[in-house]
Amino acid sequence: MSLTSISKHIKVLERAKLVERSVNGRIHLCRLNKESLSQATECFMKSPGTIVSIFWKVNYSKQKIKYINLHKGVNV
């Protein structure tokens, strides 16, 4: 993926308020906006059967398992 493509994707996420960017010289730091991301996740989870809700549920479950294993010291 090119730098231009990455920049465009980040701008879309910023407009959706899912990502916050801070700039220090040439360095751009991006952070997830937990509140907005939680609201988006809730919205997707409430619409059962849609492709998006299925995607979120599967990926959220995988990430949750990785997080739990990481904190238990299990190497995944």
FENPE-V821752 format. One record per pair of residues at least 24 apart in sequence whose C-alpha atoms are under 10 Angstrom apart, sorted by the first residue. I is the first residue (numbers start at 0). J is the second residue. If there is no record, write none. Layout:
<<I;J> <I;J>>
//
This chain:
<<15;39>>
//
